[in-house]
Structure formats: C-alpha cells, structure tokens
Amino acid sequence: MLILALRPVHAETGIAVFYGGGRTASGEVSGPNGLTAAHRTLPFGTKVLVTNVRNGRPSSFASTIAGHIDLSLAAARELDMIRVGATRVSVVPQ
C-alpha cells in the first residue's frame, strides 16, 4: 500500500527584484552567488520554487530573510532577469 502525505500548496504571483548581498535579517551573510531570497511572510529557511512568469524559467532555493521577494544575483541570473531588473514571478513554498 502506498500512502502519500499531501500538503496544501500556496502559490503567489508578484514582482521580484534582485540585490547584491549583505547581512540578512536572520544574521547570515548573503553574497551575490548564493541562491537566496527575501520574503515578507515565509519563515527563514523555507525552500521556494520561483518561476519567471514571462519566460517560464524556474529556480529553487531557500528563503533566508523575511521581507518581500528580493532575489540574490545568482537567483536572478537563473531566472534570466538581470537585464530587466524586476519581473513578475510565481512563488511556491516546497
């Protein structure tokens, strides 16, 4: 018998921007090469899947700072949003 535990998935859509790094609200130091994000309501360490709505490119990483969805430079690079600076994304906690 196979039993699957399902948890509700809450997806959000909003605007993402990126930052160059620095000390985070959790006390960690985030550099431009780490895959991190800031989110207003998700707890520190929540893994998220962020997808660029315009081009469908996904990136999966941990949210380490509280705040709106600000992405590290590395995450923005994976989402191919460096040239535009801000883009509409979908955020799904994993």
N, C-alpha and C positions, 0 to 999 in steps of 0.2 A: 504494500500500500504506500502510495506517495502522498505526503501531506505538504502543502505549500503554505507558508505564512505570508500573507499579503498585507502590506501597509498602504494606507492611502497616499497617493502622490499628489502633491500640491504644486502645480506649475504656475509661475508668474511670468509676465512679459513686461519689460521695461527697457530703459536706456542704460547702457553700460559705458563707462569711460575707463581710462587706464591711468596708472600712476607709476612713478619711478621707484618707489620703495621707501623704506624708513622704518621707524619703530611703530609697531601696531598697537591697537588698544589692548590686546592680550599680553603685551610686553615682549613679543617676539620681534626680531628684526627681519624685515622682508626686503629682499633685493629684487632687481628687475628680472632675474632669471627664475625666480620661484613661481610656481603656479598657485597663486593665492587670490582671494577676493575679499571684499568687504561687503557686508550685507546688514541691513537695518534690523531684521528680526530673527535671522537664523543664529543658533548658538555657535560659539567658537568651535572649530574643528568639524563642522558639518560638511560632508562631501556633497558637492553640487555638480550637476551637468549643465553647462551653459552653452546654448546654441545661438549662433548668429542667425537671426531670422532672415536677413537679406540674402545670405549665401548658403545657409544650411550647415556651416562648419561648426562642429562641436568641440568642446574642451571640458575635461573632467578634472576637478581639483578640490582642495579643501578651502572652506571659508574660514579664515583665521581672525578676522576682525569684524566687529559689529559696525554697521553703517549701511548705506545703500550699496548697490553693486558697483564697486570700483574694482577693476581688474589689474593684476600685475602686468608689466610689459610683456612677459612671456605668455601669459594667458591671452592678452590682446593679439599677440603675434599668431597664436594658434587659431584664433577666431578670424584672422585676416582683417583686422580693423584699425591697424596702425595709421594708414593714410587718412581715414575719415575721423579718427579721434574719439568718436562716440557712435554707437549703433544700437539698434533695437535687438534685444536678446530674450530668450526664454530661459528661465532658471528653474531647475527641478532638483530638489533635495534627493540624494541617493540613499 
